Amino acid sequence: RARAAAGNADAQVRAAQAALNELLNGTRKEQLAQGESAVRAAQAQAVSEQATLQKLSVVAPRAGRIDSLPYKLGDQAPIGAPLAVLLVGDTPYARVYVPEPIRANVKVGDRTQVFVDGRDAALPGRVRMIRSEPTFTPYYALIGKDAARLSYLAEIALDKGASALPAGLPVRVEFVAGDETR
């Protein structure tokens, strides 16, 4: 709709310019003034419509690939809802859940081995983020043996060699500390 309005405004500018050109070839001063003011009004309308078009255009905040579109054509998205989910960044990462028994031994910067389903070789990586609050906290899992059911969300940055991997692959991660693997 905004594009159509912008196109109409551009057409009005061209029509007013043509009328002005006709008036310049032997018309009265009053007609010239009317034509010039019509051109200025059409140009102002065109600028206004271009601004409206720019406001209504959806532009991604960063370069990336579209992963999913949560809404279909004609759906009314709620205010503030994401219209597209983007995959951004140069290096892929694995989002994993760290069990509570090994959480104390995992810290940002730790080396990892990431095993991707369908690939024989492990990919090297490093822990780039680990949450301090547990992800799954059932009311009964706060003390004693049940505390082992807690999990902590972590992100493992993979090396550039993994950039061709598609998103959403299942992985298994081993945390490497010196010579031992957890």
LUMTORZA-380532 format. One line per 3 residues: their letters; for each residue x, y, z of N, C-alpha, C. Coordinates in pm, 1 decimal, always signed. Layout:
residues N
a = X,Y,Z,X,Y,Z,X,Y,Z  ...
END
This chain:
residues 182
rar = +81.7,-117.7,+0.0,+0.0,+0.0,+0.0,+87.0,+125.3,+0.0  +193.1,+123.0,+82.3,+282.2,+238.4,+88.1,+358.8,+253.3,-43.0  +396.1,+139.3,-105.0,+466.1,+145.8,-233.8,+375.1,+206.3,-340.0
aaa = +247.2,+168.1,-339.0,+152.9,+221.7,-436.3,+136.1,+372.2,-416.1  +127.4,+414.6,-290.4,+113.1,+557.2,-262.0,+237.7,+633.1,-306.7  +355.9,+572.7,-284.6,+480.3,+637.1,-328.3,+484.2,+646.6,-480.3
gna = +438.2,+542.9,-549.4,+433.1,+545.8,-695.7,+337.3,+652.3,-745.9  +221.4,+664.7,-679.9,+124.9,+768.5,-717.7,+184.5,+907.9,-697.7  +257.3,+926.1,-588.0,+318.3,+1056.7,-561.9,+422.3,+1088.8,-668.0
daq = +500.1,+988.5,-708.6,+598.1,+1010.7,-815.8,+528.1,+1049.0,-946.5  +416.3,+984.8,-976.7,+341.0,+1016.9,-1098.3,+286.5,+1159.2,-1091.4  +241.4,+1200.6,-973.2,+192.4,+1337.1,-957.5,+304.8,+1438.2,-980.6
vra = +425.2,+1404.5,-933.1,+539.6,+1493.5,-955.7,+564.5,+1508.0,-1105.0  +563.7,+1396.3,-1178.4,+587.8,+1402.4,-1322.9,+477.8,+1481.3,-1393.7  +351.8,+1462.2,-1353.9,+241.0,+1534.9,-1416.7,+252.2,+1684.9,-1389.1
aqa = +286.0,+1720.2,-1265.7,+299.5,+1861.7,-1231.8,+417.5,+1923.7,-1306.0  +525.8,+1847.2,-1322.1,+642.4,+1897.5,-1395.6,+606.1,+1920.3,-1542.5  +527.6,+1827.6,-1600.2,+484.9,+1844.1,-1739.5,+395.2,+1966.9,-1753.8
aln = +305.4,+1985.7,-1657.3,+218.2,+2103.3,-1662.1,+300.0,+2231.3,-1649.0  +402.3,+2228.6,-1563.4,+488.9,+2345.0,-1547.2,+563.9,+2374.3,-1676.4  +615.2,+2271.7,-1740.2,+686.2,+2290.9,-1867.4,+593.9,+2352.7,-1972.1
ell = +468.7,+2307.9,-1973.8,+372.4,+2363.6,-2069.0,+345.3,+2510.1,-2037.3  +335.6,+2540.4,-1909.7,+308.1,+2677.8,-1869.2,+426.5,+2771.0,-1896.7  +547.7,+2717.8,-1887.6,+666.3,+2800.7,-1911.3,+675.5,+2847.5,-2056.0
ngt = +611.3,+2778.2,-2145.9,+617.0,+2813.6,-2287.7,+500.3,+2905.5,-2323.8  +499.1,+3025.3,-2269.4,+401.7,+3125.7,-2309.8,+277.2,+3132.6,-2225.1  +290.0,+3133.6,-2095.2,+172.7,+3148.5,-2009.4,+189.8,+3269.7,-1918.9
rke = +84.5,+3299.4,-1844.5,+88.0,+3415.3,-1756.4,+160.5,+3383.0,-1626.7  +201.4,+3489.0,-1553.5,+275.3,+3471.7,-1429.0,+193.9,+3395.2,-1325.0  +64.0,+3419.3,-1320.4,-20.9,+3351.4,-1222.2,-22.1,+3200.5,-1247.3
qla = -32.2,+3164.1,-1374.3,-32.7,+3022.3,-1408.8,+102.2,+2958.6,-1377.8  +210.7,+3033.2,-1399.5,+343.7,+2982.3,-1364.7,+354.4,+2957.7,-1214.2  +306.9,+3051.7,-1134.6,+313.2,+3037.9,-988.8,+231.0,+2917.5,-942.9
qge = +112.9,+2899.4,-1003.7,+29.7,+2783.6,-969.1,+101.3,+2653.0,-1003.1  +161.2,+2649.5,-1119.2,+232.8,+2528.8,-1161.1,+350.8,+2497.9,-1070.1  +427.0,+2602.8,-1035.3,+542.1,+2581.5,-946.9,+497.6,+2533.2,-809.6
sav = +389.9,+2590.2,-758.9,+342.5,+2546.0,-627.7,+287.7,+2403.6,-634.7  +227.0,+2366.1,-746.4,+179.2,+2228.0,-762.3,+296.7,+2130.3,-765.5  +405.9,+2169.7,-832.2,+526.1,+2084.4,-835.2,+582.1,+2068.8,-694.5
raa = +592.1,+2181.2,-618.9,+644.8,+2173.4,-482.3,+555.9,+2085.5,-393.9  +425.0,+2098.6,-408.7,+333.2,+2016.9,-328.6,+348.3,+1868.7,-363.1  +361.1,+1837.9,-491.7,+377.7,+1698.0,-533.1,+510.6,+1642.4,-483.4
qaq = +616.4,+1725.0,-486.2,+745.7,+1679.2,-435.3,+739.0,+1653.9,-284.6  +671.1,+1741.5,-211.6,+655.6,+1721.9,-67.2,+576.4,+1594.4,-38.8  +473.0,+1569.2,-118.4,+393.2,+1446.8,-102.4,+478.7,+1323.9,-131.3
avs = +563.4,+1331.5,-233.5,+651.4,+1218.9,-267.0,+748.8,+1191.0,-153.2  +805.7,+1296.1,-94.3,+897.5,+1278.5,+18.9,+823.8,+1215.6,+136.8  +702.0,+1261.5,+162.2,+621.5,+1206.4,+271.7,+592.1,+1057.9,+250.0
eqa = +555.3,+1021.6,+127.8,+524.3,+881.1,+97.8,+649.4,+793.6,+105.4  +764.1,+848.4,+63.8,+889.2,+772.7,+76.1,+921.5,+747.3,+223.1  +897.7,+846.3,+309.0,+921.7,+829.1,+452.6,+827.8,+723.2,+509.7
tlq = +701.9,+724.5,+467.3,+606.0,+623.4,+512.0,+648.9,+484.9,+466.3  +692.5,+473.7,+342.0,+739.7,+345.3,+289.8,+858.7,+295.2,+370.3  +949.4,+384.9,+403.9,+1067.0,+346.0,+481.5,+1026.5,+298.0,+621.2
kls = +928.4,+362.2,+683.2,+881.8,+321.1,+815.9,+816.9,+183.4,+812.3  +746.8,+152.5,+704.1,+673.0,+26.5,+695.0,+756.6,-88.7,+640.9  +877.3,-60.7,+593.9,+963.8,-166.8,+542.3,+1027.7,-241.5,+658.7
vva = +1025.1,-374.1,+651.4,+1086.1,-457.3,+754.5,+1231.1,-481.9,+715.1  +1323.2,-442.8,+802.6,+1466.1,-456.0,+775.5,+1530.6,-528.9,+893.1  +1614.0,-626.0,+862.8,+1682.7,-701.4,+967.5,+1787.6,-613.8,+1035.5
pra = +1805.9,-631.2,+1166.4,+1905.6,-551.1,+1236.5,+2048.9,-589.2,+1202.4  +2069.5,-713.0,+1153.4,+2202.4,-759.9,+1113.2,+2187.7,-848.9,+991.6  +2300.7,-870.1,+925.7,+2301.6,-961.2,+811.7,+2293.0,-1104.4,+864.0
gri = +2222.6,-1189.2,+793.7,+2209.9,-1328.7,+834.8,+2120.8,-1404.3,+738.8  +2094.1,-1530.4,+774.8,+2003.9,-1613.9,+696.2,+1874.7,-1632.7,+773.9  +1762.6,-1636.3,+702.4,+1633.9,-1657.4,+768.0,+1621.9,-1804.1,+804.8
dsl = +1595.6,-1828.8,+934.5,+1577.4,-1964.9,+983.8,+1430.1,-2003.2,+978.3  +1343.9,-1913.2,+1023.4,+1200.6,-1942.1,+1018.1,+1120.9,-1811.9,+1017.8  +999.7,-1822.7,+965.6,+904.6,-1711.7,+965.1,+784.9,-1755.8,+1048.7
pyk = +772.5,-1706.1,+1172.2,+666.5,-1754.0,+1260.7,+524.4,-1723.6,+1212.1  +507.1,-1623.7,+1128.0,+372.8,-1585.0,+1084.5,+359.8,-1598.2,+933.9  +241.2,-1633.2,+890.2,+212.6,-1647.7,+747.9,+152.2,-1517.0,+695.8
lgd = +149.3,-1501.5,+563.1,+92.6,-1383.3,+500.5,-53.1,-1368.5,+544.2  -86.9,-1252.6,+595.3,-222.3,-1226.4,+641.1,-238.4,-1239.2,+791.9  -145.1,-1307.2,+859.9,-150.6,-1317.9,+1006.1,-123.0,-1181.9,+1068.1
qap = -181.4,-1157.5,+1183.9,-154.5,-1034.6,+1257.8,-59.1,-1068.4,+1371.4  +64.2,-1025.9,+1359.0,+163.7,-1051.7,+1463.4,+139.9,-956.1,+1579.7  +154.7,-1004.8,+1702.9,+140.9,-914.9,+1818.0,+251.2,-809.0,+1817.5
iga = +225.4,-698.5,+1882.9,+323.7,-590.5,+1890.6,+448.5,-642.0,+1960.8  +563.8,-617.4,+1900.8,+690.9,-657.5,+1959.5,+731.2,-800.9,+1930.9  +646.6,-876.3,+1860.9,+679.1,-1016.0,+1830.5,+779.5,-1022.2,+1715.7
pla = +869.6,-1121.0,+1717.7,+964.0,-1133.9,+1605.8,+891.7,-1177.4,+1478.9  +924.1,-1112.7,+1367.0,+862.7,-1146.8,+1239.1,+944.4,-1249.6,+1163.0  +1072.6,-1259.7,+1195.3,+1160.4,-1357.8,+1132.0,+1268.0,-1396.6,+1232.1
vll = +1306.3,-1524.0,+1228.7,+1415.6,-1572.0,+1312.6,+1537.6,-1584.5,+1222.5  +1645.1,-1512.9,+1258.2,+1765.6,-1509.2,+1175.7,+1877.0,-1592.6,+1236.9  +1956.8,-1651.5,+1149.4,+2080.9,-1715.9,+1190.5,+2191.7,-1619.1,+1153.7
vgd = +2261.0,-1567.4,+1254.7,+2364.5,-1467.4,+1229.9,+2496.0,-1512.2,+1290.6  +2601.0,-1447.6,+1249.1,+2733.0,-1475.9,+1303.9,+2815.1,-1559.4,+1208.4  +2946.1,-1545.6,+1221.1,+3036.8,-1618.5,+1133.6,+3060.8,-1760.4,+1181.5
tpy = +3064.2,-1779.8,+1312.5,+3093.6,-1913.0,+1364.6,+2968.8,-1973.3,+1426.7  +2941.5,-2098.5,+1394.9,+2825.9,-2163.7,+1456.3,+2854.6,-2197.7,+1602.3  +2749.6,-2226.7,+1675.6,+2767.4,-2266.0,+1814.8,+2668.8,-2377.1,+1847.3
arv = +2700.8,-2449.5,+1953.0,+2612.4,-2555.3,+2001.2,+2551.5,-2508.3,+2132.2  +2421.3,-2521.6,+2144.4,+2352.2,-2488.2,+2269.1,+2326.1,-2620.9,+2340.1  +2383.2,-2636.2,+2457.8,+2373.8,-2762.7,+2530.6,+2329.7,-2736.3,+2674.1
yvp = +2286.1,-2841.9,+2741.0,+2247.8,-2835.4,+2881.1,+2349.6,-2912.9,+2962.6  +2409.2,-2846.3,+3060.3,+2511.8,-2906.9,+3145.0,+2444.0,-2959.7,+3270.9  +2459.1,-3090.4,+3300.8,+2399.0,-3145.3,+3422.6,+2463.8,-3085.5,+3548.1
epi = +2386.9,-3076.4,+3653.8,+2433.9,-3016.0,+3778.0,+2558.7,-3083.3,+3834.3  +2573.7,-3216.7,+3828.3,+2693.3,-3277.7,+3888.2,+2825.6,-3230.0,+3827.1  +2827.0,-3187.2,+3699.6,+2953.7,-3141.1,+3641.1,+2957.6,-2989.2,+3622.9
ran = +2850.8,-2919.8,+3660.8,+2844.6,-2773.9,+3641.7,+2957.9,-2701.8,+3712.5  +2995.7,-2744.4,+3830.7,+3099.7,-2675.9,+3907.7,+3235.0,-2682.3,+3837.4  +3255.6,-2780.7,+3750.3,+3383.9,-2797.0,+3681.6,+3387.1,-2731.3,+3543.9
vkv = +3276.6,-2672.7,+3499.8,+3269.7,-2612.1,+3366.3,+3268.8,-2460.4,+3381.1  +3358.1,-2393.9,+3306.7,+3362.1,-2247.8,+3311.9,+3383.3,-2191.8,+3171.1  +3355.0,-2065.6,+3154.4,+3372.6,-1999.3,+3025.1,+3519.2,-2009.6,+2984.2
gdr = +3542.0,-2047.7,+2858.1,+3676.9,-2062.2,+2805.5,+3726.3,-2205.6,+2803.5  +3655.4,-2297.6,+2871.0,+3696.5,-2438.6,+2870.7,+3691.0,-2495.4,+2730.0  +3786.8,-2582.9,+2699.3,+3788.6,-2650.9,+2569.4,+3687.3,-2765.1,+2571.4
tqv = +3632.6,-2795.1,+2453.0,+3534.2,-2903.1,+2440.0,+3560.0,-2982.7,+2312.9  +3503.1,-3099.9,+2309.5,+3495.0,-3180.8,+2188.4,+3346.0,-3196.3,+2159.0  +3303.1,-3154.7,+2040.6,+3161.9,-3159.4,+2003.1,+3144.3,-3268.1,+1898.0
fvd = +3059.1,-3364.9,+1929.5,+3030.8,-3475.5,+1838.7,+2894.6,-3451.1,+1775.0  +2894.2,-3438.0,+1643.0,+2772.0,-3409.7,+1567.7,+2719.1,-3541.0,+1512.0  +2588.7,-3562.3,+1523.8,+2527.4,-3682.6,+1467.0,+2558.6,-3691.3,+1318.4
grd = +2605.4,-3807.4,+1274.2,+2633.8,-3828.2,+1133.1,+2776.4,-3796.4,+1092.8  +2858.3,-3747.8,+1185.7,+2999.4,-3718.8,+1156.6,+3086.3,-3802.3,+1249.1  +3195.9,-3853.7,+1194.5,+3284.4,-3938.4,+1274.3,+3376.6,-3856.5,+1364.1
aal = +3433.0,-3750.3,+1311.1,+3531.7,-3672.2,+1385.8,+3463.9,-3569.4,+1475.8  +3526.4,-3545.2,+1590.6,+3476.6,-3442.9,+1683.1,+3523.5,-3305.4,+1636.7  +3445.6,-3205.0,+1667.0,+3480.9,-3066.5,+1635.0,+3528.4,-2997.6,+1762.7
pgr = +3639.9,-2925.1,+1756.3,+3684.4,-2853.7,+1876.4,+3598.4,-2729.8,+1899.8  +3583.6,-2694.6,+2025.4,+3507.1,-2576.0,+2060.0,+3548.8,-2522.7,+2195.4  +3490.4,-2409.0,+2232.3,+3515.7,-2347.8,+2363.4,+3383.4,-2299.9,+2421.1
vrm = +3371.7,-2310.6,+2552.8,+3252.0,-2262.2,+2621.3,+3254.1,-2110.0,+2614.9  +3150.0,-2050.7,+2553.5,+3146.8,-1904.4,+2545.4,+3047.1,-1843.9,+2643.7  +2955.2,-1926.5,+2694.6,+2857.0,-1876.0,+2790.0,+2798.9,-1993.7,+2866.0
irs = +2778.3,-1974.1,+2994.6,+2705.2,-2073.0,+3074.0,+2621.0,-1996.5,+3174.7  +2495.5,-2031.6,+3181.9,+2402.9,-1961.5,+3270.7,+2430.3,-1998.7,+3416.2  +2405.7,-1905.0,+3503.7,+2426.7,-1931.0,+3645.9,+2300.5,-1984.3,+3712.4
ept = +2187.3,-1970.8,+3645.6,+2062.6,-2022.0,+3701.9,+2022.1,-2148.1,+3628.4  +1971.1,-2247.2,+3701.1,+1931.7,-2372.3,+3635.4,+1812.8,-2352.3,+3542.5  +1808.6,-2435.6,+3439.6,+1700.6,-2427.7,+3342.5,+1577.6,-2503.2,+3389.6
ftp = +1597.7,-2623.6,+3439.2,+1485.6,-2704.5,+3486.5,+1488.7,-2705.8,+3638.6  +1392.1,-2642.6,+3700.8,+1390.0,-2637.2,+3846.9,+1254.7,-2681.8,+3900.3  +1226.5,-2811.6,+3896.3,+1103.0,-2857.1,+3959.3,+1109.2,-2830.6,+4109.9
yya = +994.7,-2810.6,+4170.9,+992.0,-2772.2,+4312.0,+1064.0,-2871.7,+4401.5  +1067.8,-2998.8,+4363.1,+1129.2,-3102.0,+4447.2,+1279.0,-3118.2,+4420.7  +1334.4,-3047.3,+4323.7,+1473.5,-3068.7,+4283.4,+1567.5,-2963.3,+4340.2
lig = +1535.9,-2911.5,+4454.9,+1618.3,-2805.2,+4508.4,+1715.0,-2851.9,+4616.5  +1695.7,-2971.7,+4670.3,+1785.5,-3021.2,+4775.4,+1812.2,-3169.5,+4755.0  +1916.7,-3216.6,+4820.4,+1946.3,-3359.2,+4824.0,+1978.5,-3418.6,+4689.2
kda = +1943.1,-3547.1,+4673.9,+1974.2,-3620.2,+4550.9,+1902.3,-3561.6,+4429.6  +1787.9,-3501.9,+4452.5,+1711.1,-3447.2,+4340.6,+1777.5,-3325.4,+4277.2  +1873.5,-3264.0,+4344.4,+1943.0,-3148.1,+4286.6,+2018.8,-3186.7,+4160.7
arl = +2052.2,-3314.9,+4145.1,+2124.5,-3361.2,+4025.8,+2038.8,-3351.8,+3900.6  +1910.9,-3327.5,+3914.3,+1822.7,-3315.6,+3797.5,+1829.7,-3177.5,+3733.5  +1895.1,-3085.1,+3799.3,+1904.8,-2949.7,+3744.7,+1999.1,-2947.9,+3625.5
syl = +1971.7,-2857.7,+3530.6,+2057.4,-2840.1,+3412.8,+2082.8,-2691.7,+3392.2  +2198.9,-2661.6,+3334.2,+2239.0,-2523.4,+3309.2,+2265.2,-2506.3,+3160.1  +2203.4,-2407.1,+3100.5,+2220.6,-2381.0,+2957.4,+2360.4,-2325.4,+2931.3
aei = +2427.7,-2380.8,+2829.8,+2561.2,-2333.7,+2791.0,+2567.4,-2323.7,+2639.3  +2654.3,-2236.1,+2590.6,+2679.0,-2224.8,+2446.8,+2825.8,-2253.6,+2421.0  +2850.3,-2339.8,+2321.8,+2984.9,-2380.1,+2283.7,+3013.4,-2320.8,+2146.1
ald = +3112.2,-2232.1,+2137.0,+3151.6,-2174.3,+2007.7,+3238.6,-2275.4,+1934.7  +3199.5,-2308.4,+1811.8,+3275.1,-2404.3,+1731.1,+3376.7,-2330.3,+1645.2  +3478.3,-2403.9,+1600.5,+3579.6,-2344.7,+1513.1,+3519.4,-2311.8,+1376.9
kga = +3590.9,-2229.9,+1299.1,+3543.3,-2188.0,+1166.1,+3518.9,-2306.3,+1073.6  +3585.8,-2419.6,+1097.0,+3567.6,-2537.0,+1011.7,+3426.5,-2592.3,+1016.1  +3347.6,-2551.2,+1114.2,+3211.1,-2600.8,+1128.4,+3109.1,-2507.6,+1064.5
sal = +3154.6,-2406.6,+991.9,+3062.1,-2305.6,+939.0,+2964.2,-2360.6,+836.0  +2994.7,-2474.6,+774.2,+2905.1,-2530.4,+672.3,+2795.4,-2617.2,+733.0  +2800.1,-2641.7,+863.4,+2698.1,-2725.9,+926.3,+2563.3,-2654.7,+927.3
pag = +2455.5,-2727.6,+899.6,+2323.2,-2665.3,+909.6,+2282.1,-2648.5,+1056.1  +2187.3,-2561.8,+1079.5,+2139.2,-2537.9,+1215.7,+2049.9,-2652.7,+1260.9  +2046.1,-2674.3,+1391.5,+1952.1,-2768.7,+1449.6,+1999.2,-2912.3,+1458.4
lpv = +2125.8,-2939.5,+1432.0,+2175.2,-3077.1,+1440.3,+2191.9,-3118.2,+1586.2  +2158.6,-3243.7,+1619.8,+2183.2,-3289.8,+1756.4,+2333.0,-3311.3,+1779.2  +2379.9,-3274.6,+1897.0,+2521.9,-3288.7,+1929.8,+2538.2,-3349.2,+2068.9
rve = +2658.2,-3400.8,+2092.6,+2700.3,-3447.5,+2224.7,+2831.9,-3377.7,+2252.8  +2848.7,-3324.9,+2373.9,+2967.4,-3246.8,+2407.0,+3042.7,-3312.8,+2521.4  +3174.7,-3317.8,+2505.7,+3262.7,-3360.3,+2614.6,+3350.1,-3241.0,+2651.0
fva = +3355.7,-3211.3,+2780.4,+3436.8,-3100.3,+2829.7,+3576.5,-3151.9,+2859.3  +3678.1,-3082.1,+2808.8,+3817.3,-3125.0,+2822.3,+3886.8,-3034.8,+2923.4  +3945.6,-3096.5,+3026.7,+4022.8,-3021.4,+3126.2,+4157.4,-3090.2,+3139.9
gde = +4261.1,-3031.9,+3082.3,+4393.2,-3095.0,+3086.5,+4390.3,-3225.2,+3009.6  +4419.9,-3336.5,+3075.8,+4421.4,-3467.3,+3011.0,+4290.9,-3543.2,+3030.2  +4204.3,-3494.1,+3115.7,+4081.7,-3569.2,+3141.9,+3964.0,-3512.0,+3063.6
tr = +3866.6,-3598.0,+3038.4,+3745.5,-3558.3,+2967.3,+3626.4,-3584.3,+3057.9  +3533.0,-3485.9,+3062.6,+3412.7,-3502.4,+3146.1,+3291.7,-3511.4,+3055.8
END
